[in-house]
Amino acid sequence: MTRRGWLLFGGLALIWGIPYLLIRVAVREIPPALLVFGRTAIGAALLSPALLRRGRLPALRARWRPVLAFAAVEVAIPWLLLSDAERKLSSSSAGLLVALVPLVGALLARISGSRQRPIGWQGLGGLILGLCGVAALVGLDVSVRAGWALAEMALVVVGYAAGPIIVARSLAGLPALEVVAGSLGLAALAYAPALVLALPAHAPSAAALGAVAVLGVLCTGAAFVIFFQLIAEVGPLRATVVTYLNPAVAMAAGVGLLGEPMTTGMALGFALILVGSWLATRASPVSHAGEGRSV
């Protein structure tokens, strides 16, 4: 992977390592549907003005079907399910389950006949090693009593894995800003009724409102632009490997900011994640022109 790819990869891992904690804080006081509306509305408000100034809405409307599909499987449905699941699961458990995205993405790409070059035995070994690292990092502490939450997380994983494939196959040639702004706008419209139907009985605290604001500005508006650039740089399969580092970032934040203990298992898990990510994202020795150039 190129230096630019690693920079995008690291930046997105940091930004998307935060949402699990923020969602956990927010859903204690804000219903999941209202949280998703706030997050998507903020992101759309930040990105849509630039889209309108560039006058590219006709190009976006011309591909409204894949844009709608991407908005559904990558934003609207997974974010609602993830927010609801985190009312029962810890943020570290959610991060562990989301780390399955690269493996599911590779499976979906093979089933759908994607033209993306298979990740290979070295890459597959890296994915498995990274998954073992995630398990060592956060621990297998998911209770069977949280069956519905686990089912929700399974759908989240499938949606996150399908999103990059839609981008690579059906949204090639569209700038990232168009697709992101359009997807967030569609999701915000879908969840607008939550302003009436899902208002909490009491005004949320500053911490909960702050969590929504950070989710919208940093983890949505800024993160999706970086995500599309990463897909363009390394391809849809390798781009999803960023999910391996998310639990590590969340755990590091707990140790550094909250004074949580740093255990041997955490240190070992983090090392496995880094090595696995490196193996899974290494450029193939066989060059393929245009590989990974999706937007």
JOPE-V564768 format. One record per pair of residues at least 24 apart in sequence whose ideal C-beta (glycine too) atoms are under 6 Angstrom apart, sorted by sequence separation. I is the first residue (numbers start at 1). J is the second residue. If there is no record, write none. Layout:
BEGIN
i;j
I;J
I;J
END
This chain:
BEGIN
i;j
103;127
102;127
248;273
244;273
244;277
99;134
241;277
96;134
241;280
241;281
96;138
36;79
238;281
36;80
180;224
92;138
32;80
35;83
93;142
176;225
32;83
32;84
176;228
104;157
108;161
108;162
27;83
97;153
101;157
105;161
235;291
89;146
100;157
104;161
235;292
88;146
234;292
27;86
101;160
23;83
27;87
89;149
101;161
88;149
232;293
24;86
232;294
23;86
231;294
232;295
85;149
167;231
24;91
85;152
164;231
228;295
84;152
85;153
168;236
21;91
20;91
81;152
165;236
164;236
20;94
81;155
82;156
20;95
81;156
164;239
78;156
78;159
77;159
78;160
73;159
73;162
74;163
73;163
70;163
70;166
69;166
66;166
66;170
66;171
75;183
138;247
137;247
76;187
71;183
75;187
70;183
134;247
76;190
130;244
67;182
71;186
71;187
60;178
119;237
116;235
176;295
116;237
56;178
60;182
172;294
51;177
168;294
50;177
51;178
167;294
136;265
137;266
51;181
106;237
105;237
136;268
137;269
47;180
48;181
136;269
47;181
105;240
133;269
102;240
101;240
102;241
133;272
44;184
132;272
133;273
43;184
44;185
101;243
129;272
130;273
133;276
40;184
44;188
99;243
98;243
99;244
130;276
40;187
41;188
129;276
130;277
40;188
126;276
95;246
95;247
126;279
127;280
37;191
126;280
36;191
95;250
37;194
122;279
123;280
33;191
91;250
34;194
33;194
34;198
33;198
31;198
117;288
43;216
30;204
38;212
42;216
47;221
117;291
29;204
46;221
39;215
39;216
43;220
30;208
43;221
29;208
39;220
25;207
26;208
26;211
25;211
26;212
22;211
22;214
22;215
19;219
18;219
15;218
15;219
16;223
15;223
12;226
11;226
12;227
8;226
12;230
8;229
8;230
5;233
5;234
13;242
17;246
21;250
12;242
16;246
20;250
13;245
17;249
1;234
9;242
17;250
14;249
1;281
1;283
END
